Amino acid sequence: MKLVLIGIQGSGKSTQGNLLSKQLEIPYLSTGHIFREIAKEKTQLGRYIKETVNAGLLVPDVKTIEIVNSYLHRPEYKKGYILDGFPRTLEQVKEFQNNVDKVIYLDISQKEAIWRLFHRDDSTRSDETLPALKKRIALFYKHTEPVIEYYRKENKLVDIDGTMKIEDVNGEILKGLGKQLIKNQVTDWKKKQKTIIAIVGLPGSGKTDAAAYLSTKGLPVISFGKTVIDKVNQKKLPHSEKAHKEVREELRAEHGEEAMAVLNLDKIKTALKDNLIIIVEGMRSWEEYLYLKKVLPDVKLVIVCIYSEKLLRYKRISKRNDMSEHYGEERDINEIVGINAGPTIAYADHVIKNNYSKEEFYDKLELTYRTIFFS
């Protein structure tokens, strides 16, 4: 396993790196460690590194990339490693030749980091004055935050709240790696419980975006709303609020208030055969929830409610290519009361606010998904 630890100074990278090294039985090293080891060698490169470091200069970026790539191809790192302090920039990421499995981001505030650094027992470094620390932290945010976003888009980032206790941080990291600690032995974490994540929320809240994000993790998505859309298309009706309501009421008259769950049951069962977790997008009525609980008693049903402010929801809907007029208080009340979506929203196991950027929304989805996966 090839891991990278990222975080501002004081976030606990060294502590967690040494813990993980023992648990996973792979070496923990930083670029500083690499340079110190090379400086001991009686080679041209060794002399260059020694002279550069002793002169108080930084090893140039191009040379750093070359050295790290070469160093990690040594036989002792064939099983893997835990790397701290590299890559720091997008240029280093792009030139880094080792395929990283996971990047662990230990997230703490600047205030917390400075407090830790000034209260730890070994705080004797000359470069740990307050102005120096603030400058180094500012450089981290400038150069390394793009690296974090890069790995997040690659689905390799494991976000960790670094403010927790050391053992709790360690446990969360292991979970993020699909591992668990049992009697001081690390073993693969295997999920056995079949789970349905039902995404609910009022129109325009972001249910479709949430389902699309979770589908990138290989989770199949079954859309209850698509059942109505397909029926409207079949009947060659206009995609108006009135037509959708009529079709939904027809289906419910025939199959009951749980109609969408009844009509999609075979798809759900098929998806559960090959997947531990599946997504149901747009579960609305309370009867749909009760029906799935009844017919799938061994499956865990988790409701995730996506919440957005009213005017923001309306604005999103108005910009859609299709059905852009489907918004307003009347539709909201029909969803809550007429379609009976109120109870599923109120009874949600998790509520995710979607009022800001997509990046923040996806971060919250990621955290919620991990909570459900490891529970």
C-alpha positions in Angstrom: 0.0 0.0 0.0 1.3 3.4 -1.0 0.1 6.3 1.2 0.7 10.0 1.4 0.0 12.1 4.5 -1.0 15.7 4.0 -1.6 18.4 6.6 -0.2 21.6 8.0 2.6 21.5 10.5 1.2 20.3 13.8 -1.6 18.2 12.3 -0.1 15.0 13.6 1.4 13.5 10.4 4.5 12.2 12.2 2.4 10.6 15.0 0.0 8.9 12.7 2.7 8.0 10.2 4.7 6.1 12.8 1.5 4.4 14.1 0.5 3.3 10.7 4.0 2.1 9.9 3.8 -0.4 12.7 0.3 -1.4 12.0 0.6 -1.8 8.2 4.3 -3.0 8.4 5.4 -0.5 5.7 8.1 2.2 6.2 7.2 5.8 7.1 9.4 8.5 5.7 9.4 12.2 4.9 11.4 14.1 2.2 13.6 15.3 5.1 14.3 11.6 6.0 15.1 10.8 2.3 17.5 13.8 2.0 19.2 12.9 5.3 19.7 9.3 4.2 21.0 10.3 0.8 23.4 12.9 2.4 25.1 10.0 4.2 26.0 8.3 0.9 29.5 8.9 -0.5 28.2 9.7 -4.0 27.9 12.9 -6.1 24.2 13.2 -5.3 24.9 12.6 -1.6 27.5 15.4 -1.5 25.1 17.7 -3.4 22.3 17.1 -0.9 24.6 17.5 2.1 26.0 20.8 0.9 22.6 22.1 -0.1 21.0 21.3 3.2 24.0 22.4 5.3 23.9 25.7 3.4 20.3 26.2 4.6 19.0 26.1 1.0 15.9 24.2 -0.3 16.5 21.3 -2.7 15.1 22.6 -6.1 11.7 21.2 -7.1 13.0 19.4 -10.2 15.7 17.7 -8.2 13.3 16.8 -5.4 11.0 15.0 -7.8 13.9 13.1 -9.4 15.2 12.0 -6.0 11.9 10.9 -4.5 10.9 9.0 -7.6 14.3 7.2 -7.7 14.4 6.6 -3.9 11.0 4.9 -3.8 11.9 2.5 -6.5 14.3 0.8 -4.1 13.5 -2.8 -3.2 12.7 -2.0 0.4 9.7 0.1 -0.7 8.3 -2.6 -3.0 5.6 -3.5 -0.4 4.6 0.2 0.0 5.3 3.2 2.1 3.8 6.1 4.0 5.2 9.4 2.6 5.1 12.7 4.5 5.9 16.0 2.9 5.6 15.1 -0.7 4.0 15.8 -3.1 3.6 19.5 -2.0 2.6 21.1 -5.4 0.6 20.1 -8.5 3.9 20.0 -10.4 5.2 17.4 -8.0 1.9 15.4 -8.3 2.1 15.3 -12.1 5.8 14.2 -12.1 5.4 11.7 -9.2 5.8 8.3 -10.9 4.6 6.1 -8.0 0.9 5.2 -8.1 -0.5 6.4 -4.8 -3.3 4.3 -3.3 -4.7 6.8 -0.8 -3.9 10.3 0.4 -4.8 11.0 4.0 -5.5 14.6 4.8 -5.3 15.5 8.5 -7.5 18.6 8.7 -7.0 21.0 11.6 -7.3 24.8 11.9 -4.3 27.1 12.0 -5.2 28.1 15.6 -5.1 24.4 16.7 -1.9 23.7 14.9 -0.1 26.7 16.5 -1.4 25.8 19.9 -0.1 22.2 19.6 3.3 23.3 18.3 3.9 25.7 21.2 2.7 23.2 23.8 4.5 20.1 22.7 7.5 18.8 24.7 10.0 18.9 21.8 9.3 22.4 20.6 12.9 23.5 20.2 13.3 24.1 16.5 14.6 27.6 15.6 12.0 27.8 12.7 9.1 27.4 15.1 8.7 31.1 16.0 5.1 32.4 15.6 5.8 34.4 12.4 7.7 31.5 10.9 4.9 29.1 11.6 2.3 31.3 10.2 4.4 31.8 7.0 4.8 28.0 6.6 1.1 27.4 7.1 0.2 30.1 4.6 2.6 28.5 2.0 0.8 25.1 2.7 -2.6 26.6 1.9 -1.2 28.3 -1.2 0.7 25.4 -2.7 -0.8 22.2 -1.2 -4.6 22.9 -1.2 -4.6 22.4 -5.0 -2.9 19.0 -4.4 -5.7 18.1 -1.9 -8.4 19.0 -4.5 -6.6 17.0 -7.2 -6.6 13.8 -5.1 -10.2 14.4 -4.1 -11.2 14.5 -7.7 -9.2 11.3 -8.2 -11.3 9.7 -5.4 -8.1 8.9 -3.5 -8.5 11.5 -0.7 -9.4 10.4 2.8 -10.5 13.4 4.8 -9.8 13.1 8.5 -10.7 15.4 11.4 -7.3 15.8 12.9 -8.6 17.4 16.1 -9.7 14.1 17.6 -7.7 12.0 20.0 -4.7 10.2 18.5 -6.4 6.8 18.7 -9.6 8.1 17.2 -7.7 9.7 14.3 -5.9 6.5 13.8 -9.2 4.5 13.8 -10.7 6.8 11.2 -7.7 6.6 9.0 -7.8 2.8 9.1 -11.5 2.9 8.2 -10.7 5.1 5.3 -8.3 2.5 4.1 -10.8 -0.3 4.5 -9.0 -1.6 7.6 -9.8 -2.2 11.3 -7.8 -2.8 14.4 -8.7 -6.0 16.3 -6.5 -6.9 19.3 -3.7 -4.7 18.0 -3.8 -6.5 14.6 -4.9 -4.7 11.5 -7.3 -6.7 9.3 -9.4 -6.0 6.3 -12.7 -4.4 7.2 -15.5 -6.2 5.4 -19.0 -4.9 5.3 -21.7 -7.6 5.3 -24.9 -5.7 5.9 -26.9 -5.0 2.7 -28.0 -1.3 2.8 -30.3 1.0 0.8 -29.5 4.7 0.9 -32.7 6.5 0.2 -32.2 10.1 -0.9 -35.1 12.4 -0.1 -35.7 16.1 -0.2 -37.8 18.8 -1.7 -37.6 19.7 -5.4 -34.3 21.5 -6.3 -32.5 20.4 -3.2 -29.9 18.4 -5.1 -31.1 14.8 -4.9 -30.0 14.0 -8.4 -26.5 15.5 -7.9 -26.2 13.5 -4.7 -27.1 10.3 -6.4 -24.7 11.1 -9.3 -21.8 11.7 -6.8 -22.5 8.4 -5.0 -22.7 6.5 -8.3 -19.0 7.4 -8.9 -18.3 5.0 -6.1 -19.8 2.2 -8.1 -23.1 2.3 -6.3 -26.1 1.5 -8.6 -28.9 4.2 -8.6 -32.6 3.4 -8.9 -34.6 6.5 -9.5 -38.3 6.5 -8.4 -38.9 9.7 -10.2 -37.9 8.1 -13.5 -40.9 5.8 -13.2 -43.2 8.7 -13.4 -41.2 10.4 -16.2 -41.3 7.1 -18.3 -45.0 6.8 -17.8 -45.5 10.5 -18.9 -43.4 9.8 -22.0 -45.4 6.6 -22.7 -48.7 8.5 -22.6 -47.1 11.3 -24.7 -48.1 13.9 -22.2 -46.4 17.2 -21.7 -43.9 17.3 -18.8 -46.0 19.7 -16.7 -46.6 19.6 -13.0 -50.2 18.7 -13.7 -49.4 15.8 -15.9 -46.8 14.4 -13.4 -49.3 14.6 -10.6 -52.0 12.9 -12.6 -49.7 10.0 -13.6 -48.5 9.6 -10.0 -52.0 9.5 -8.7 -53.0 6.9 -11.4 -50.1 4.7 -10.3 -51.0 5.0 -6.7 -54.6 4.2 -7.4 -53.5 1.0 -9.0 -50.6 0.0 -6.6 -51.2 2.0 -3.4 -49.3 4.9 -1.9 -46.2 2.7 -2.0 -46.5 2.5 -5.9 -42.9 3.6 -6.7 -41.4 1.1 -4.4 -43.7 -1.7 -5.7 -42.9 -0.9 -9.3 -39.1 -0.8 -8.7 -38.9 -3.7 -6.3 -37.4 -6.2 -8.9 -34.7 -3.6 -9.8 -33.9 -3.1 -6.2 -33.6 -6.9 -5.5 -31.5 -7.4 -8.6 -29.1 -4.6 -7.6 -28.8 -5.9 -4.0 -27.7 -9.3 -5.3 -24.4 -7.9 -6.6 -24.0 -4.9 -4.3 -23.8 -4.3 -0.6 -25.1 -0.7 -0.9 -27.5 0.7 -3.5 -29.0 4.2 -3.9 -32.7 4.9 -4.2 -33.2 8.4 -5.5 -36.4 10.3 -4.8 -38.2 8.1 -2.3 -41.1 10.3 -1.4 -44.1 8.7 0.5 -43.8 7.3 4.0 -45.7 4.2 2.6 -42.8 3.6 0.2 -40.4 3.5 3.2 -42.6 1.1 5.2 -43.1 -1.1 2.2 -39.4 -1.5 1.6 -38.8 -2.2 5.3 -41.5 -4.9 5.2 -40.5 -6.7 2.0 -36.7 -6.4 2.6 -36.5 -7.1 6.4 -32.8 -8.0 6.3 -31.7 -4.9 4.4 -30.8 -1.7 6.3 -32.7 1.3 5.0 -31.0 4.7 5.6 -32.7 8.0 4.7 -30.4 10.8 3.7 -32.3 14.2 3.3 -30.8 16.8 1.1 -31.8 20.3 2.3 -31.5 23.6 0.5 -33.0 27.0 1.2 -36.3 27.7 -0.6 -35.2 30.5 -2.9 -32.0 28.6 -3.9 -34.1 25.5 -4.8 -36.4 27.6 -7.0 -33.4 29.3 -8.7 -31.9 25.9 -9.5 -35.1 24.5 -11.0 -35.7 27.6 -13.1 -32.3 27.0 -14.8 -33.1 23.4 -15.8 -33.5 22.5 -19.5 -36.6 20.5 -18.8 -39.5 21.2 -16.4 -38.0 24.5 -15.4 -41.4 25.8 -14.3 -41.9 23.0 -11.7 -41.3 25.0 -8.6 -43.1 27.1 -6.0 -44.9 26.9 -2.7 -47.8 24.9 -4.3 -45.5 22.2 -5.5 -43.6 22.1 -2.2 -46.9 21.7 -0.2 -48.0 19.0 -2.6 -44.7 17.1 -2.1 -44.9 17.4 1.7 -48.7 16.7 2.1 -50.1 15.4 -1.1 -47.4 13.0 -2.0 -46.7 12.4 1.7 -43.0 13.2 1.6 -43.1 15.1 4.8 -42.5 12.0 7.1 -39.5 10.7 5.1 -37.9 14.1 5.3 -38.6 14.6 9.0 -37.5 11.0 9.8 -34.2 11.2 7.9 -31.1 9.6 9.5 -28.8 12.2 8.0 -29.4 15.7 6.8 -27.0 17.3 4.4 -27.1 21.1 3.7 -26.6 22.0 0.0 -26.6 25.8 0.1 -23.0 26.4 -1.0 -20.5 25.1 -3.5 -20.6 21.7 -5.1 -17.2 20.9 -3.6 -18.5 21.5 -0.1 -21.7 19.5 -0.9 -19.6 16.5 -2.1 -17.4 16.7 1.0 -20.5 16.4 3.2 -21.8 13.5 1.0 -18.4 11.7 1.3 -18.4 12.0 5.1 -22.0 10.8 5.3 -21.3 7.9 3.0 -18.3 6.8 5.0 -20.4 7.1 8.2 -23.1 4.8 6.7 -20.5 2.4 5.2 -18.6 1.8 8.4 -21.6 1.8 10.8 
